[in-house]
Amino acid sequence: MTRVLLAGSDSSLTKPLARALTGEGYVVAVVSDGLTALAQAATKTHQILVLDVELPEVSGMEVCRRLRLDGHNEPVVLIAPEGAEDMAPSVLESGGDDLLTKPFRIVELLARLKALLRRGGVDVVVASGGLRLDVSGHRAWVDGAELKLAAKEFELLRVLVREAGSVVSREDLLKEVWGTDWWTSTKTLDMHMSWLRKKLGDNAQDPRYIRTIRGVGFRFERS
């Protein structure tokens, strides 16, 4: 069963969400503040997290940021206050995978969770130059050493490996990894690509894995 960590201080939101998630077969743990959310997430027993941005003690975005810094790659959906659609770039920079603004329909959240959980596939892919991906498990290794990739970093790598030898445009990466419906800038793409390269031990000037095709996008180099 898929375990969901649901963090929110407003019981009028968390109670119906927990009921709906349980009805869909998820195992739900509900917490009411950011510090408890961090402690629960640290156990790595949840496959996906739903965090209210306005958590007491530590905000939902800060919870997400700290988890990414600690190497957690579970998908994270953040729930923002009504009218806070312009918060999307900040959510992305914190490492969040998706954003919903209040009010929203529960069926919309359920659809977003299912989409995040089914991304990837079921295969282990031997990619190139000592790189190996476990797509279904969201794990990656270079020369036998496991990488600590955040969810977006893994998704970028997965798409590039899938299209190895071909150039993937910035627009296609944004559409597949983030979704263009709430994207406004390529700044975060460049930031995540830089983080991914560092974790791969890649040099943008003399790349082992990911080559920048100026004015177009990126290409994963075949061995």
Backbone bond lengths (Angstrom), bond angles and torsions (degrees), N, CA, C in turn:
res aa  C-N    CA-C-N  psi(-1)  N-CA   C-N-CA  omega(-1)  CA-C   N-CA-C  phi
1 M - - - 1.462 - - 1.527 110.26 -
2 T 1.319 115.38 144.93 1.456 120.59 178.57 1.523 110.04 -81.89
3 R 1.325 115.11 128.83 1.462 120.61 -178.85 1.526 110.01 -100.09
4 V 1.323 115.89 131.52 1.457 122.98 -178.00 1.518 109.45 -116.51
5 L 1.327 116.33 131.44 1.460 121.08 171.04 1.519 107.47 -98.92
6 L 1.325 116.37 117.42 1.463 122.93 -178.32 1.521 108.39 -111.93
7 A 1.333 116.59 118.30 1.460 120.96 -176.26 1.523 110.12 -119.21
8 G 1.329 115.93 119.83 1.459 121.02 178.31 1.509 110.12 -168.61
9 S 1.337 116.72 144.09 1.468 120.76 -177.59 1.524 112.74 -91.40
10 D 1.319 117.36 -10.26 1.467 122.39 -177.71 1.527 108.91 -98.08
11 S 1.325 117.25 105.37 1.461 120.76 -177.22 1.520 112.59 -65.39
12 S 1.350 117.26 -23.72 1.464 118.99 177.49 1.525 111.21 -68.40
13 L 1.320 116.54 -16.94 1.465 121.87 174.00 1.523 111.14 -96.06
14 T 1.341 116.70 -49.28 1.464 119.49 -172.63 1.530 113.03 -70.50
15 K 1.337 118.33 -34.75 1.466 119.36 -177.46 1.531 112.23 -64.08
16 P 1.356 118.79 -51.26 1.471 117.02 178.17 1.522 113.39 -65.71
17 L 1.341 116.76 -33.81 1.461 118.86 177.19 1.522 110.90 -64.81
18 A 1.329 116.64 -43.39 1.465 120.36 179.43 1.522 111.06 -62.70
19 R 1.344 117.00 -41.37 1.465 120.28 178.53 1.525 110.79 -62.59
20 A 1.330 115.63 -45.00 1.463 119.63 -178.34 1.525 110.81 -64.97
21 L 1.323 117.46 -42.96 1.461 121.13 -179.85 1.526 110.88 -64.69
22 T 1.336 116.38 -42.24 1.464 120.33 177.80 1.524 110.14 -62.37
23 G 1.335 115.63 -40.09 1.460 119.69 178.37 1.514 113.58 -63.67
24 E 1.329 116.28 -24.45 1.465 121.32 178.42 1.529 112.06 -89.35
25 G 1.331 116.49 1.71 1.452 119.65 176.46 1.517 115.51 98.04
26 Y 1.347 117.42 3.50 1.456 119.88 177.59 1.524 110.29 -81.05
27 V 1.326 116.04 152.69 1.462 121.92 170.25 1.515 106.56 -98.53
28 V 1.329 117.23 119.58 1.464 121.59 -168.56 1.525 110.95 -113.40
29 A 1.323 116.12 131.17 1.462 122.57 169.86 1.521 107.07 -112.66
30 V 1.332 116.76 127.09 1.466 122.07 -177.52 1.522 109.18 -109.92
31 V 1.344 116.64 129.24 1.461 122.38 174.49 1.528 107.88 -128.30
32 S 1.331 116.69 160.45 1.455 119.61 -170.90 1.520 115.19 -116.06
33 D 1.340 118.32 1.47 1.463 119.24 178.49 1.522 109.88 -148.03
34 G 1.331 115.57 164.41 1.444 120.98 -174.07 1.521 114.66 -68.63
35 L 1.324 117.22 -37.05 1.462 119.85 179.90 1.520 111.28 -64.21
36 T 1.334 116.20 -42.02 1.461 119.66 177.82 1.516 110.64 -67.31
37 A 1.338 116.66 -36.81 1.465 120.12 177.24 1.527 110.65 -61.06
38 L 1.335 117.05 -42.84 1.464 120.47 177.75 1.521 111.32 -61.80
39 A 1.322 116.24 -43.60 1.467 120.17 -179.15 1.523 111.27 -64.45
40 Q 1.337 116.73 -42.10 1.455 120.29 179.50 1.524 111.39 -67.88
41 A 1.333 116.37 -42.36 1.462 120.14 -179.44 1.524 111.18 -64.40
42 A 1.335 116.66 -31.36 1.463 120.69 -178.54 1.525 112.33 -63.68
43 T 1.341 117.56 -20.30 1.462 120.61 178.94 1.522 111.85 -73.62
44 K 1.350 116.98 -14.73 1.470 123.25 179.34 1.524 112.44 55.44
45 T 1.332 115.89 37.23 1.462 120.29 178.31 1.525 112.30 -104.24
46 H 1.334 116.94 1.76 1.463 121.29 -178.84 1.522 109.72 -113.26
47 Q 1.328 115.68 137.92 1.457 120.23 -178.53 1.532 113.34 -88.29
48 I 1.345 116.75 -17.56 1.461 120.31 -179.89 1.528 108.68 -154.64
49 L 1.337 116.63 148.51 1.461 122.02 -176.84 1.521 110.15 -122.68
50 V 1.332 116.02 139.41 1.466 123.21 173.40 1.519 106.67 -121.84
51 L 1.336 116.41 114.85 1.465 121.27 -172.70 1.520 110.97 -122.74
52 D 1.324 116.40 127.72 1.456 120.15 170.74 1.533 107.45 -72.50
53 V 1.323 116.41 133.87 1.469 119.87 178.18 1.519 110.48 -59.75
54 E 1.341 117.07 -38.87 1.465 121.60 -174.29 1.533 111.99 -90.78
55 L 1.325 116.55 57.09 1.457 120.61 176.47 1.531 110.48 -83.25
56 P 1.344 118.21 144.10 1.466 120.05 172.27 1.522 110.97 -67.15
57 E 1.318 116.82 160.37 1.464 125.18 176.76 1.527 111.81 72.74
58 V 1.326 116.79 -63.94 1.465 122.23 179.35 1.520 107.60 -136.41
59 S 1.319 117.80 128.98 1.459 120.86 -176.49 1.521 111.36 -66.03
60 G 1.323 115.74 159.87 1.455 120.19 178.01 1.513 112.68 -59.58
61 M 1.333 117.38 -39.48 1.465 119.85 179.08 1.524 111.38 -67.23
62 E 1.326 117.21 -36.68 1.455 120.09 178.67 1.529 110.43 -70.18
63 V 1.323 116.89 -37.32 1.466 120.11 174.46 1.519 109.65 -57.64
64 C 1.325 115.93 -47.51 1.461 121.00 -179.73 1.528 110.90 -61.62
65 R 1.324 116.66 -45.86 1.465 120.62 -178.66 1.529 110.95 -59.74
66 R 1.330 116.91 -45.30 1.471 120.24 -179.04 1.525 111.25 -65.17
67 L 1.318 116.81 -39.13 1.460 120.05 179.29 1.523 110.89 -63.82
68 R 1.328 116.88 -42.10 1.468 119.63 179.15 1.532 110.88 -64.16
69 L 1.321 116.31 -39.55 1.464 119.53 178.31 1.523 111.55 -64.01
70 D 1.341 116.22 -28.54 1.464 120.85 179.09 1.527 112.38 -87.40
71 G 1.343 116.78 4.23 1.459 120.08 175.78 1.513 115.88 91.04
72 H 1.328 118.39 8.04 1.468 120.41 177.06 1.529 109.89 -72.58
73 N 1.336 116.27 135.66 1.462 119.11 179.47 1.523 113.23 -121.84
74 E 1.347 117.38 14.16 1.449 119.18 177.38 1.534 110.42 -62.22
75 P 1.335 118.43 141.44 1.466 119.52 175.01 1.525 110.85 -59.72
76 V 1.341 115.40 141.29 1.466 121.46 -179.57 1.519 109.32 -128.54
77 V 1.344 115.58 125.86 1.458 122.07 172.01 1.518 107.79 -106.15
78 L 1.328 116.81 126.74 1.463 121.71 179.10 1.523 109.58 -105.06
79 I 1.326 115.57 140.88 1.463 122.23 179.84 1.518 107.91 -111.05
80 A 1.326 115.86 118.50 1.461 121.87 -174.52 1.525 110.76 -103.92
81 P 1.333 117.44 160.00 1.464 120.95 178.21 1.528 111.18 -63.44
82 E 1.304 115.34 161.27 1.468 121.04 178.12 1.534 110.21 -58.22
83 G 1.316 115.71 134.98 1.455 120.88 177.93 1.510 114.67 81.37
84 A 1.337 117.39 10.09 1.470 120.46 -175.75 1.529 112.03 -103.32
85 E 1.336 117.16 34.65 1.458 120.09 179.78 1.522 112.35 -59.76
86 D 1.352 116.57 -28.66 1.461 119.56 -179.43 1.528 112.47 -72.87
87 M 1.326 116.77 0.38 1.454 121.24 177.99 1.533 111.47 -79.44
88 A 1.334 117.45 -9.63 1.467 121.71 -173.48 1.527 113.84 -52.63
89 P 1.350 120.60 -48.67 1.465 118.66 179.79 1.528 113.25 -59.40
90 S 1.339 117.30 -38.22 1.465 120.13 178.77 1.520 111.23 -67.27
91 V 1.334 116.50 -36.50 1.456 120.85 177.58 1.525 109.86 -62.45
92 L 1.318 116.75 -44.79 1.457 121.17 179.55 1.524 111.35 -62.58
93 E 1.321 116.08 -42.76 1.453 119.88 -178.78 1.525 111.82 -66.61
94 S 1.328 117.50 -25.26 1.462 120.72 177.36 1.524 111.48 -79.09
95 G 1.336 116.83 -10.59 1.463 120.74 -179.73 1.505 114.28 103.21
96 G 1.336 117.29 4.45 1.460 120.55 178.59 1.518 111.95 -68.00
97 D 1.328 115.86 151.57 1.464 121.38 -178.33 1.517 113.03 -98.43
98 D 1.316 117.13 -25.96 1.463 119.79 -178.68 1.520 108.97 -156.77
99 L 1.330 115.15 160.69 1.463 121.65 -176.67 1.518 109.79 -136.21
100 L 1.333 115.65 132.19 1.457 122.31 170.82 1.523 107.61 -122.04
101 T 1.325 117.02 138.52 1.457 120.53 176.19 1.523 109.34 -107.99
102 K 1.311 115.73 142.37 1.465 121.46 178.27 1.537 109.81 -71.81
103 P 1.311 118.59 145.52 1.468 126.79 -9.41 1.526 110.57 -80.81
104 F 1.297 116.78 153.87 1.464 120.53 177.38 1.527 108.17 -141.82
105 R 1.323 115.48 161.05 1.456 120.20 178.51 1.532 109.38 -85.53
106 I 1.308 115.81 140.53 1.462 119.67 -179.48 1.517 110.73 -59.37
107 V 1.341 117.13 -36.02 1.472 119.24 -179.60 1.525 110.65 -63.30
108 E 1.332 117.09 -27.74 1.464 119.68 178.21 1.522 110.08 -69.57
109 L 1.326 117.36 -42.96 1.461 120.36 176.73 1.523 110.50 -61.70
110 L 1.323 117.05 -44.36 1.463 120.65 179.94 1.526 110.97 -59.34
111 A 1.326 116.15 -40.48 1.464 120.01 179.40 1.523 111.01 -65.96
112 R 1.344 117.13 -40.41 1.468 120.46 179.30 1.538 110.59 -64.43
113 L 1.338 116.37 -41.48 1.456 119.76 179.87 1.525 110.88 -63.17
114 K 1.321 116.44 -44.56 1.462 119.64 -179.67 1.521 111.18 -62.86
115 A 1.334 116.34 -39.27 1.467 120.18 179.62 1.528 110.80 -64.48
116 L 1.326 116.94 -42.27 1.462 120.19 179.77 1.524 111.73 -66.65
117 L 1.327 116.14 -38.41 1.458 120.11 -176.75 1.523 112.93 -73.34
118 R 1.329 116.56 -29.20 1.465 117.24 -177.69 1.523 113.57 -91.90
119 R 1.330 117.85 -2.70 1.459 119.47 176.23 1.523 110.05 -61.50
120 G 1.261 115.54 140.89 1.458 118.99 174.90 1.500 113.17 116.33
121 G 1.295 121.33 -86.95 1.449 122.49 -174.00 1.508 108.94 135.29
122 V 1.318 117.76 -156.19 1.455 120.43 -173.99 1.522 112.53 -131.32
123 D 1.312 118.96 4.14 1.453 120.79 -171.70 1.518 113.24 -99.85
124 V 1.314 114.99 151.23 1.450 121.48 165.86 1.522 106.76 -92.60
125 V 1.332 116.73 125.64 1.455 121.45 -175.03 1.517 109.64 -112.40
126 V 1.317 117.06 123.07 1.447 121.05 170.35 1.517 106.04 -88.62
127 A 1.324 116.78 111.70 1.452 120.10 -167.33 1.518 112.97 -91.76
128 S 1.302 118.48 -70.18 1.457 120.75 -172.42 1.508 109.78 -174.45
129 G 1.340 116.37 146.09 1.455 120.77 169.36 1.507 115.08 51.86
130 G 1.349 117.43 40.26 1.460 120.19 178.59 1.512 114.55 86.07
131 L 1.340 118.35 1.92 1.466 121.71 179.09 1.529 109.71 -90.69
132 R 1.335 115.81 134.50 1.457 121.50 177.87 1.514 109.03 -136.47
133 L 1.331 116.44 138.20 1.463 122.24 179.97 1.519 110.59 -118.97
134 D 1.315 116.24 137.27 1.460 122.61 166.36 1.522 104.91 -106.29
135 V 1.337 116.00 97.31 1.463 120.40 -170.40 1.515 111.53 -65.14
136 S 1.340 117.66 -46.68 1.462 119.98 -177.71 1.524 111.67 -67.84
137 G 1.332 116.83 -32.25 1.457 120.18 -179.61 1.508 114.55 -90.68
138 H 1.352 117.19 -1.44 1.473 122.04 -178.95 1.532 110.70 52.67
139 R 1.347 115.64 50.99 1.459 120.48 178.35 1.517 108.82 -130.26
140 A 1.334 115.52 151.17 1.460 120.71 -179.81 1.519 109.18 -144.46
141 W 1.342 115.27 148.17 1.453 121.36 -179.97 1.527 109.46 -133.93
142 V 1.303 116.92 145.86 1.461 122.68 170.16 1.524 107.25 -123.17
143 D 1.324 115.55 121.25 1.473 121.74 -179.55 1.529 111.39 51.94
144 G 1.334 116.05 38.03 1.458 121.60 176.62 1.505 115.49 86.85
145 A 1.333 118.58 -10.21 1.467 122.14 -179.93 1.524 109.20 -96.03
146 E 1.337 117.27 126.74 1.459 120.34 -178.15 1.524 111.08 -74.00
147 L 1.325 115.71 136.86 1.453 122.23 178.48 1.521 109.97 -90.98
148 K 1.325 116.27 148.61 1.464 121.12 174.29 1.526 107.95 -100.97
149 L 1.337 115.22 89.46 1.457 120.91 -177.01 1.520 110.80 -102.00
150 A 1.330 116.49 134.58 1.459 121.32 170.32 1.527 108.53 -69.89
151 A 1.331 116.17 164.36 1.462 120.80 -173.73 1.525 112.47 -57.19
152 K 1.335 117.84 -44.31 1.460 120.45 -178.69 1.523 111.60 -68.82
153 E 1.320 116.79 -36.63 1.457 120.01 177.71 1.531 110.15 -63.12
154 F 1.332 115.90 -43.06 1.463 118.89 178.84 1.525 110.74 -63.90
155 E 1.334 116.78 -42.45 1.465 119.67 -179.40 1.526 111.61 -62.92
156 L 1.325 116.70 -40.90 1.466 119.89 176.18 1.527 110.34 -59.37
157 L 1.323 116.16 -46.59 1.456 120.20 -179.19 1.526 111.05 -64.32
158 R 1.331 116.72 -42.12 1.466 120.77 -180.00 1.522 111.49 -58.91
159 V 1.335 116.61 -46.24 1.468 120.12 -178.75 1.523 110.62 -65.41
160 L 1.323 116.89 -43.54 1.466 120.17 -178.75 1.528 111.45 -65.12
161 V 1.344 116.51 -40.86 1.464 120.00 178.80 1.523 110.34 -65.67
162 R 1.311 116.43 -41.42 1.468 120.25 179.08 1.522 111.53 -58.84
163 E 1.339 116.05 -34.88 1.466 121.23 -178.79 1.523 111.55 -102.12
164 A 1.343 116.97 25.43 1.466 121.31 -175.21 1.517 112.22 -49.39
165 G 1.339 115.59 133.29 1.457 122.29 -178.73 1.515 113.93 90.64
166 S 1.326 116.74 -14.43 1.467 121.33 178.91 1.520 109.96 -113.21
167 V 1.324 115.73 150.82 1.460 120.22 177.91 1.524 109.34 -79.60
168 V 1.338 116.48 130.74 1.461 122.32 174.68 1.519 107.07 -106.04
169 S 1.320 116.36 121.51 1.465 119.96 -176.59 1.523 111.07 -70.42
170 R 1.318 114.64 157.74 1.464 119.74 175.63 1.529 110.39 -57.87
171 E 1.329 115.99 -41.65 1.457 120.47 -178.33 1.524 111.38 -61.37
172 D 1.346 116.74 -41.95 1.457 119.66 -179.91 1.526 111.36 -67.96
173 L 1.336 117.10 -37.86 1.460 119.88 177.24 1.529 111.07 -63.99
174 L 1.321 116.04 -44.01 1.463 119.99 179.47 1.522 110.71 -62.11
175 K 1.323 116.06 -41.85 1.463 120.22 -177.67 1.519 111.62 -66.24
176 E 1.342 116.86 -43.98 1.460 119.62 -174.89 1.514 112.85 -80.17
177 V 1.324 117.36 -38.75 1.464 119.81 -174.39 1.521 112.60 -88.10
178 W 1.338 117.15 -37.30 1.471 119.77 -177.69 1.524 113.67 -112.10
179 G 1.311 117.63 -33.17 1.456 119.26 -172.83 1.510 109.79 92.07
180 T 1.314 117.28 124.99 1.459 120.01 -174.55 1.522 113.10 -79.18
181 D 1.343 117.77 -10.07 1.460 118.69 -175.26 1.524 113.09 -69.13
182 W 1.352 117.40 -20.27 1.465 117.02 178.37 1.521 110.42 -133.35
183 W 1.319 116.16 30.61 1.461 121.78 -179.81 1.518 109.75 -107.50
184 T 1.327 118.65 137.79 1.462 120.87 -178.55 1.521 113.71 -128.50
185 S 1.339 120.07 -10.89 1.450 121.44 -173.91 1.520 110.38 -152.13
186 T 1.346 116.42 154.54 1.467 120.37 175.81 1.525 111.76 -92.29
187 K 1.321 117.57 2.46 1.465 120.69 -177.37 1.529 111.71 -58.52
188 T 1.333 116.90 -44.43 1.453 119.78 -177.31 1.520 111.57 -69.80
189 L 1.338 117.79 -33.75 1.462 120.51 174.43 1.524 110.10 -58.31
190 D 1.323 117.07 -48.13 1.461 120.55 179.95 1.527 111.44 -62.58
191 M 1.313 116.77 -38.07 1.458 121.29 -179.66 1.527 110.36 -65.56
192 H 1.347 116.98 -46.83 1.455 120.57 179.65 1.532 111.23 -66.22
193 M 1.329 116.84 -36.61 1.457 120.12 178.10 1.531 110.25 -64.39
194 S 1.331 116.71 -39.27 1.461 120.68 178.14 1.523 110.66 -63.56
195 W 1.340 117.01 -43.71 1.469 120.69 177.93 1.517 110.85 -62.39
196 L 1.340 116.49 -43.02 1.462 120.81 -179.87 1.523 110.88 -61.01
197 R 1.321 116.04 -45.23 1.468 119.42 -179.93 1.524 111.57 -61.20
198 K 1.317 116.78 -41.39 1.465 119.69 179.99 1.519 110.83 -62.01
199 K 1.335 116.73 -41.43 1.455 120.08 -179.24 1.522 112.06 -70.02
200 L 1.331 116.07 -29.71 1.461 120.61 176.14 1.528 111.66 -77.70
201 G 1.347 116.75 -13.50 1.454 120.52 -173.34 1.516 111.19 72.65
202 D 1.331 115.46 29.41 1.460 121.49 -175.57 1.520 110.74 -92.37
203 N 1.318 115.90 149.11 1.455 122.80 178.25 1.520 107.90 -112.36
204 A 1.327 117.04 116.94 1.464 120.55 -177.15 1.521 112.14 -60.51
205 Q 1.332 117.77 -28.09 1.459 120.80 -179.02 1.537 111.78 -79.94
206 D 1.326 116.32 -29.77 1.469 120.99 179.21 1.533 107.56 -139.57
207 P 1.339 116.93 72.14 1.469 120.98 -167.67 1.522 114.16 -71.79
208 R 1.310 113.72 139.74 1.468 121.33 171.05 1.523 110.04 -86.96
209 Y 1.350 116.03 -33.85 1.456 121.09 -174.28 1.529 113.57 -119.63
210 I 1.330 116.86 -58.83 1.468 120.53 -169.36 1.525 110.31 -111.71
211 R 1.315 115.59 119.02 1.465 121.27 179.69 1.528 109.44 -106.88
212 T 1.329 115.88 133.49 1.459 121.12 174.82 1.519 109.44 -82.50
213 I 1.320 115.64 127.43 1.457 121.89 174.35 1.519 106.17 -102.91
214 R 1.318 115.36 101.31 1.454 121.17 -169.63 1.533 112.26 -54.78
215 G 1.320 114.97 130.75 1.458 121.29 177.85 1.514 114.27 80.10
216 V 1.345 117.46 -1.78 1.469 119.89 -177.79 1.524 111.42 -125.34
217 G 1.346 116.28 -64.25 1.455 119.11 -176.22 1.507 111.36 174.36
218 F 1.350 116.24 -134.12 1.461 121.39 -173.85 1.528 109.73 -137.88
219 R 1.343 114.92 151.66 1.454 120.25 178.01 1.522 109.25 -132.42
220 F 1.334 116.23 131.24 1.465 120.92 173.37 1.526 107.29 -84.20
221 E 1.325 116.22 124.96 1.463 120.89 -174.90 1.522 111.42 -79.01
222 R 1.287 116.48 131.00 1.467 120.98 173.47 1.528 108.59 -74.21
223 S 1.342 115.86 150.71 1.461 119.86 178.92 1.533 110.16 -74.26
